[in-house]
């Protein structure tokens, strides 16, 4: 990817040009282990959340390069830049989030209690100071914008944006679902919830959860989760691939920063939710010059500014969460914050 002036280019063109997919192989994990990747031929770019080990190794490598004068420090100092959106949609102005429990493999089989934990977090996060950092980003402004300064329409942070759950458990899901299969399940969920009118998916996200032992290929070794979008008869549909996080152990956040064996569940889903809010249809929303979103830039920080920690939401519930990138922090120089 590259930038011409202040206009975001490169993978944003992937929505319209199938040749982009043919030009690069799937499962592309070169460079920064997180950010925009092409995972499957013919599918739109996904933004992946790397494993703990991959992200921290990359930061060490970057810090070493910076010490030798050959690179920048491991924690990014590039602010997020608006890419123009897809059909004018770049952020979630009135967010709605739905859970999709996919496959009969879930029946009486949730050993870590991931369904109720994700449901509880999503039910509590709306209106929180943690999520509020997304409201500094907007749509309806020119590509290349860094600070909205009251222009455009901001991403929203209303209370109660969790909308419901779809137990699609009448038959088995694929044992290793592909991106195209996950995308099709998200469209199925849109129909289930009645989101079939024009514009009904412009600010909506479907969290597709797969059961223990049945997660997509690459989970736990190359990524912990990802979000993407797909075209449909009901408009563009944004979705998250949320594998069974505790299957990956410490690679995806178990006991990260001493936050407990289930810490990765809410850290990972919170990361994906916040990224979708600021880049609804990847990768045309808010990203830095290297293709990282607000969650990627602060992934798996274990100490200092922006380290993952327990966060208390407006209803008094507390969950392990990671920090999010704020362009406004540090007098506009940007940084990772736990509240805004």
C-alpha positions as CSV (number, residue, x, y, z in Angstrom):
1,X,0.0,0.0,0.0
2,X,1.1,3.6,-0.5
3,X,-0.2,7.1,0.0
4,X,-0.4,9.7,-2.9
5,X,-0.5,13.0,-1.2
6,X,-3.1,12.6,1.6
7,X,-5.3,10.2,-0.3
8,X,-5.5,6.6,0.9
9,X,-4.8,4.2,-1.9
10,X,-3.9,0.6,-2.4
11,X,-6.1,-2.0,-0.8
12,X,-9.1,0.4,-0.7
13,X,-9.4,-0.4,-4.4
14,X,-9.8,-4.1,-3.7
15,X,-13.6,-3.6,-3.4
16,X,-13.9,-2.8,-7.1
17,X,-11.0,-4.7,-8.7
18,X,-10.9,-8.4,-8.6
19,X,-7.4,-8.2,-10.1
20,X,-6.1,-7.0,-6.8
21,X,-7.0,-10.4,-5.2
22,X,-5.4,-12.3,-8.1
23,X,-2.2,-10.3,-7.9
24,X,-1.4,-11.3,-4.3
25,X,-1.6,-14.8,-2.7
26,X,-4.0,-15.4,0.2
27,X,-2.7,-15.8,3.8
28,X,-0.4,-12.9,3.4
29,X,1.3,-12.2,6.8
30,X,4.3,-10.2,5.6
31,X,5.5,-7.2,7.6
32,X,3.5,-6.1,10.6
33,X,1.7,-9.3,11.8
34,X,-1.6,-7.3,12.2
35,X,-3.5,-5.0,9.9
36,X,-5.0,-5.4,6.5
37,X,-4.4,-8.8,4.9
38,X,-5.8,-10.8,2.0
39,X,-6.8,-14.2,3.5
40,X,-8.8,-15.8,0.7
41,X,-8.9,-15.3,-3.1
42,X,-12.0,-13.4,-4.1
43,X,-12.8,-12.1,-0.7
44,X,-12.4,-8.5,0.6
45,X,-9.5,-7.6,2.7
46,X,-9.6,-8.6,6.4
47,X,-8.0,-6.8,9.3
48,X,-6.4,-9.4,11.5
49,X,-5.5,-9.3,15.2
50,X,-2.2,-11.0,15.6
51,X,-1.2,-13.4,18.4
52,X,0.5,-12.0,21.5
53,X,3.9,-13.5,20.5
54,X,3.8,-12.3,16.9
55,X,2.9,-8.7,17.9
56,X,5.4,-8.5,20.7
57,X,8.2,-10.0,18.5
58,X,7.5,-7.4,15.8
59,X,7.6,-4.6,18.4
60,X,11.0,-5.8,19.6
61,X,12.2,-6.0,16.0
62,X,11.1,-2.5,15.3
63,X,12.6,-1.1,18.5
64,X,15.9,-2.8,17.6
65,X,15.8,-1.3,14.1
66,X,15.1,2.1,15.5
67,X,18.0,1.9,17.9
68,X,20.3,1.2,14.9
69,X,18.8,4.1,13.0
70,X,17.1,1.8,10.5
71,X,13.4,2.1,11.5
72,X,10.9,3.7,13.7
73,X,10.1,2.7,17.3
74,X,8.0,-0.4,17.9
75,X,4.9,1.6,19.1
76,X,3.5,3.5,16.1
77,X,3.4,7.3,16.2
78,X,1.4,7.6,13.0
79,X,-2.1,8.9,13.5
80,X,-5.1,7.4,11.8
81,X,-6.1,8.9,8.4
82,X,-9.6,8.7,6.8
83,X,-9.8,6.7,3.6
84,X,-13.1,8.0,2.3
85,X,-15.3,5.1,3.2
86,X,-17.3,2.7,1.0
87,X,-20.3,4.4,-0.5
88,X,-19.7,7.2,2.0
89,X,-19.7,4.8,4.9
90,X,-16.5,4.8,6.9
91,X,-17.6,4.6,10.5
92,X,-20.5,3.3,12.6
93,X,-22.5,6.4,13.3
94,X,-25.3,4.5,15.1
95,X,-23.6,1.2,16.1
96,X,-25.6,-2.0,16.3
97,X,-23.9,-5.3,17.2
98,X,-25.4,-8.8,16.9
99,X,-23.9,-12.1,18.0
100,X,-24.1,-15.2,15.8
101,X,-23.5,-18.5,17.5
102,X,-22.8,-20.7,14.5
103,X,-23.0,-24.5,14.3
104,X,-24.5,-27.4,16.3
105,X,-21.0,-27.9,17.7
106,X,-22.0,-25.3,20.3
107,X,-24.8,-27.4,21.7
108,X,-24.0,-28.0,25.4
109,X,-20.4,-27.2,24.6
110,X,-19.1,-23.9,25.8
111,X,-16.5,-24.9,28.4
112,X,-15.1,-21.4,28.9
113,X,-18.5,-19.7,29.0
114,X,-17.5,-17.6,26.0
115,X,-21.1,-16.9,24.8
116,X,-22.3,-15.3,28.1
117,X,-19.1,-13.5,28.6
118,X,-19.1,-11.9,25.1
119,X,-22.9,-11.1,25.5
120,X,-22.3,-9.5,28.8
121,X,-19.5,-7.3,27.6
122,X,-21.4,-6.2,24.5
123,X,-24.4,-5.4,26.6
124,X,-22.4,-3.2,28.9
125,X,-19.9,-1.4,26.7
126,X,-22.2,1.2,25.0
127,X,-21.7,4.7,26.4
128,X,-18.4,3.8,28.2
129,X,-15.4,6.1,28.4
130,X,-13.3,3.2,27.0
131,X,-15.3,3.0,23.7
132,X,-15.7,6.8,23.6
133,X,-12.4,7.3,21.8
134,X,-14.1,6.1,18.5
135,X,-16.2,9.3,18.5
136,X,-13.3,11.5,17.4
137,X,-13.4,9.7,14.0
138,X,-16.0,10.6,11.4
139,X,-17.3,10.1,7.9
140,X,-18.5,12.7,5.4
141,X,-15.1,14.4,5.3
142,X,-12.3,14.4,2.7
143,X,-10.0,11.4,2.3
144,X,-6.7,12.2,4.1
145,X,-8.5,13.9,7.1
146,X,-6.7,13.3,10.4
147,X,-8.8,15.4,12.8
148,X,-12.5,15.8,12.2
149,X,-12.7,19.0,14.4
150,X,-16.5,18.8,14.4
151,X,-16.9,18.2,10.7
152,X,-18.7,15.2,9.2
153,X,-20.7,12.7,11.3
154,X,-18.8,11.0,14.1
155,X,-18.8,7.3,15.1
156,X,-21.3,6.8,17.8
157,X,-21.1,5.5,21.3
158,X,-24.8,5.1,22.5
159,X,-25.8,2.9,25.4
160,X,-27.4,-0.4,24.5
161,X,-26.0,-0.9,21.0
162,X,-26.0,-4.7,21.5
163,X,-29.1,-5.9,19.6
164,X,-29.4,-9.7,20.1
165,X,-28.2,-13.2,19.4
166,X,-28.8,-15.7,16.6
167,X,-28.3,-19.3,17.7
168,X,-27.8,-20.9,14.3
169,X,-27.2,-24.3,15.8
170,X,-29.5,-26.6,13.9
171,X,-26.7,-28.1,11.8
172,X,-23.0,-28.3,12.0
173,X,-20.8,-25.4,10.9
174,X,-17.7,-26.3,8.8
175,X,-14.9,-27.6,11.0
176,X,-12.5,-25.0,9.6
177,X,-14.7,-22.3,8.1
178,X,-13.2,-20.2,5.3
179,X,-13.6,-16.5,5.0
180,X,-16.3,-16.9,2.3
181,X,-18.3,-19.2,4.6
182,X,-18.0,-16.8,7.5
183,X,-19.2,-14.0,5.2
184,X,-22.2,-16.1,4.0
185,X,-23.1,-16.8,7.7
186,X,-23.1,-13.0,8.4
187,X,-25.5,-12.4,5.5
188,X,-27.7,-15.2,6.8
189,X,-27.7,-13.4,10.2
190,X,-28.7,-10.1,8.5
191,X,-31.8,-11.9,7.1
192,X,-32.5,-13.5,10.4
193,X,-32.5,-10.2,12.2
194,X,-34.6,-8.5,9.4
195,X,-31.8,-6.2,8.3
196,X,-32.7,-6.4,4.7
197,X,-33.8,-2.8,3.9
198,X,-31.5,-0.3,2.1
199,X,-29.1,1.1,4.6
200,X,-29.9,-1.3,7.4
201,X,-26.4,-2.7,7.5
202,X,-24.5,0.6,7.2
203,X,-23.8,0.8,10.9
204,X,-24.3,-2.8,11.8
205,X,-21.8,-5.6,12.8
206,X,-22.3,-9.3,13.1
207,X,-20.0,-11.2,15.4
208,X,-19.8,-14.8,14.1
209,X,-18.6,-17.1,16.9
210,X,-17.3,-20.6,16.1
211,X,-17.1,-23.3,18.8
212,X,-14.2,-24.9,20.6
213,X,-12.1,-27.0,18.3
214,X,-13.9,-25.7,15.1
215,X,-12.1,-22.4,14.5
216,X,-10.9,-21.1,11.1
217,X,-7.4,-22.1,9.8
218,X,-4.6,-19.9,11.1
219,X,-6.3,-19.2,14.5
220,X,-3.9,-19.1,17.4
221,X,-0.8,-19.3,15.2
222,X,-1.3,-16.4,12.7
223,X,-4.2,-14.5,14.3
224,X,-6.7,-14.4,17.1
225,X,-9.6,-12.9,15.1
226,X,-10.4,-10.7,12.2
227,X,-13.0,-8.4,10.7
228,X,-14.1,-7.8,7.2
229,X,-17.2,-7.2,5.0
230,X,-19.0,-8.7,2.1
231,X,-21.4,-7.6,-0.5
232,X,-25.0,-8.9,-0.4
233,X,-28.5,-8.1,-1.7
234,X,-28.9,-6.1,1.5
235,X,-25.9,-3.9,1.1
236,X,-22.4,-4.3,2.4
237,X,-22.4,-6.4,5.5
238,X,-19.6,-6.0,8.2
239,X,-18.7,-9.1,10.3
240,X,-16.1,-10.4,12.7
241,X,-14.7,-13.9,12.8
242,X,-14.5,-14.6,16.5
243,X,-12.9,-18.0,17.1
244,X,-13.1,-19.9,20.4
245,X,-10.5,-17.7,22.0
246,X,-9.4,-19.8,25.0
247,X,-8.5,-22.7,22.6
248,X,-5.4,-20.6,21.8
249,X,-4.3,-20.2,25.4
250,X,-1.7,-17.5,26.0
251,X,-1.3,-16.9,22.2
252,X,-4.6,-15.0,22.3
253,X,-4.6,-13.5,25.8
254,X,-5.1,-16.2,28.4
255,X,-3.7,-14.6,31.7
256,X,-2.4,-11.6,29.7
257,X,-1.1,-9.0,32.2
258,X,-2.3,-11.2,35.0
259,X,-6.0,-10.6,33.9
260,X,-7.1,-14.2,34.2
261,X,-7.5,-17.2,31.9
262,X,-10.5,-15.7,30.1
263,X,-9.0,-12.3,29.5
264,X,-8.4,-12.8,25.8
265,X,-12.1,-13.3,25.2
266,X,-13.1,-9.7,25.9
267,X,-9.8,-8.2,24.9
268,X,-10.1,-9.7,21.4
269,X,-13.8,-9.0,20.9
270,X,-13.4,-5.4,22.2
271,X,-10.5,-4.9,19.8
272,X,-12.6,-6.1,16.8
273,X,-15.7,-4.1,17.8
274,X,-13.7,-0.8,18.1
275,X,-12.0,-1.4,14.8
276,X,-15.3,-2.0,13.0
277,X,-16.6,1.2,14.5
278,X,-13.9,3.2,12.9
279,X,-13.4,1.1,9.7
280,X,-16.8,-0.3,9.0
281,X,-15.9,-1.8,5.6
282,X,-12.1,-2.5,5.6
283,X,-10.0,-0.8,4.6
284,X,-11.7,2.4,3.7
285,X,-12.2,4.0,7.1
286,X,-9.5,5.1,9.6
287,X,-6.1,3.5,9.3
288,X,-2.5,4.6,9.7
289,X,0.0,4.7,6.9
290,X,0.9,1.1,7.5
291,X,-2.6,-0.2,7.3
292,X,-3.2,-0.5,11.1
293,X,-6.5,0.4,12.7
294,X,-7.2,1.9,16.2
295,X,-7.0,-1.6,17.8
296,X,-3.9,-2.8,15.9
297,X,-1.8,0.1,17.0
298,X,-2.3,-0.8,20.6
299,X,-2.5,-4.6,20.4
300,X,-1.0,-6.6,23.3
301,X,0.7,-3.8,25.2
302,X,1.8,-5.3,28.5
303,X,3.3,-2.3,30.4
304,X,3.4,1.5,30.4
305,X,1.0,3.8,28.6
306,X,-1.9,1.9,27.1
307,X,-1.3,-1.5,28.8
308,X,-4.3,-3.8,28.8
309,X,-6.2,-3.7,32.1
310,X,-9.6,-4.3,33.7
311,X,-12.1,-1.6,32.7
312,X,-15.3,-0.7,34.5
313,X,-18.3,0.0,32.3
314,X,-21.3,2.3,33.1
315,X,-23.4,-0.5,34.6
316,X,-20.6,-1.4,37.0
317,X,-19.4,-4.5,35.2
318,X,-15.6,-5.0,34.7
319,X,-13.8,-6.7,31.8
320,X,-10.2,-7.0,30.6
321,X,-9.8,-4.7,27.6
322,X,-6.9,-3.3,25.5
323,X,-6.3,0.3,24.8
324,X,-7.3,2.1,21.6
325,X,-5.4,4.6,19.5
326,X,-6.5,8.2,19.9
327,X,-5.3,10.8,17.4
328,X,-6.2,13.5,20.0
329,X,-4.0,12.1,22.8
330,X,-0.8,13.9,23.6
331,X,-1.8,17.2,22.0
332,X,-2.5,15.6,18.7
333,X,0.6,13.4,18.5
334,X,-1.6,10.4,19.3
335,X,-1.3,7.4,21.6
336,X,-3.0,4.4,23.2
337,X,-5.7,5.3,25.7
338,X,-8.0,3.4,28.0
339,X,-10.6,6.2,28.2
340,X,-11.5,9.3,26.3
